[in-house]
Amino acid sequence: MAAWAEQLQRELAGRGLAVASVPGKGRGLVAARSFFPGEVIICQEPYASTPNRISVGSSCDHCFASGNLRKCSVCRVAWYCGSVCQKEEWKLHQLECQAISALTEERKKMLTPTIRLMVKLILRRKLQSEKAIPSSATDNYDLVDALESHISKVDDNQLVLYAQMANLVQLILPSIELDLKEIAHTFSKFACNAHTICDPELRPLGTGLFPAISIINHSCVPNAVLLFEGRTAYVRALQPLSSNTEVSISYIETAATTLKRHNDLKQYFFTCTCPRCIKDSEEDALLEGYRCKDQKCDGFLLPDSGKKAYTCQKCSISRDEEEVKKVSSEILLLSDKASSFLSSGNNSEAGSVYKTIEQLEQKHYHSFSTTLLHTRETLLKIYMELQDWQTALMYCRLTIPVYERVYPPFHPMVGLQFYTCGKLEWLLEYTEDALKSLTRAADVLRITHGTQSQFMKELFGKLEEARAEVSFRLSSGDEQIS
């Protein structure tokens, strides 16, 4: 075993973890002790990270905060929320700043987040090799070097693109001797190892490479969740983990059919064989969600290929395949029209068309259909934008039973949807409903998000406010009765 690998194992052993060979998966992270739900299994700063929107200045380069941002006056690419973050980044950004400042304006336009991530990674490796900045067992380039690139499985067009990107990196860093083939391989590593850094409400902020966390394998029924505070990654247990249990997270959106999940996983070059993926197709039929022709029946349709029809699993009534396709085509045409209104900022018209789509989908799809769910999620966002809180609440409430069906109990999406519901109910002065929703949100999110972040403190504050208001109303009512 290489020295860096031994150091990593020693470091992880101190955290109750080990890297082990997992049959059919390669390396994996395994618990060497018990972990309770909500406990942090591992946390890590990124080896390299970059915000998604460079030119606009959406996030601080160091902490990924979004307020009070100021652009670096020299390179005019990096943004910081204050002097503290700027000083923290200075040793690395000083080199990056010099390189970017030397570029023509045309070349600066080619500085995508992925290119910038590579530049930062190379500069960090240089600074660590020169001992200008510290390295550790979980923060060193050897961990990046050990990541799987799957380069032999990458198609020719993508290989050409990686080669072009490597040449661009060489133009940005002319003073550093680079192995272009190694750079191309590292771009391939980004594709299957980098993580999207999100805010507490799961809105994407940027991209980071977390080599120790990249050891964790995927499952569509994960026992842990990866979330971020700033740009720091935290993996927390979703259920009790016993010693020798492999830690798993989900790389993708899991509220989807097996076919959709497997398509989404293609970029990682493996086929998932978790318990959910090897089950029969009944769950997929529910998520795909065509409903029974009899509107009084709550059954869902299973494909009957021999008859070119769909048959209800509950009452056995059939729907012709052509009939299903016709309604689906009608919905698709309306969806294109609604998307066009939405992209042009015409939320009012978009809302009207999406309402028509939702009415059609209610007749066509089962109530647990992810298609109907996504339409209602879109309507929720539209009416939040329009500040039509009552309509927004209606759609939010309609999504929650589906969230509880398609996600495990302690999933951040479930907690966040209850939080949205609670905030809308509070705004509309449905105080007791708000208390129930905020309590449910807190029960889930304290497991997925922990309890110490500003986001969670705000949730707990709203929850206490709702409790106090309900208590006051009850006591006032008691006084009036007496």
Salt bridges, closest charged atoms under 4 A:
GLU11 OE2 - ARG15 NH2 3.10
GLU39 OE2 - ARG33 NH2 2.95
GLU45 OE1 - ARG231 NE 3.50
ASP61 OD2 - ARG116 NH2 2.34
ASP61 OD2 - LYS120 NZ 3.16
GLU89 OE2 - HIS62 ND1 3.10
GLU89 OE1 - LYS120 NZ 3.94
GLU89 OE2 - ARG231 NH1 3.36
GLU96 OE1 - HIS93 ND1 2.86
GLU96 OE2 - ARG116 NE 2.52
GLU105 OE2 - LYS108 NZ 3.71
GLU106 OE2 - LYS109 NZ 3.29
GLU130 OE2 - LYS126 NZ 2.75
ASP139 OD2 - ARG124 NH2 2.78
GLU182 OE2 - ARG125 NH1 3.01
ASP199 OD2 - ARG203 NE 2.72
GLU201 OE2 - ARG203 NH2 3.24
GLU229 OE2 - ARG236 NH2 3.19
GLU246 OE1 - LYS25 NZ 3.13
ASP264 OD2 - LYS260 NZ 2.83
GLU283 OE2 - ARG276 NE 3.21
ASP298 OD1 - LYS314 NZ 2.48
GLU321 OE1 - LYS325 NZ 3.74
GLU323 OE1 - LYS293 NZ 3.78
GLU323 OE2 - ARG319 NE 3.56
GLU358 OE2 - ARG376 NE 2.90
GLU377 OE1 - HIS374 ND1 2.91
GLU404 OE2 - ARG440 NH2 2.71
GLU425 OE2 - ARG397 NH2 3.05
ASP433 OD2 - ARG397 NH2 3.27
GLU464 OE2 - ARG467 NH1 2.63
GLU469 OE2 - ARG473 NE 2.98
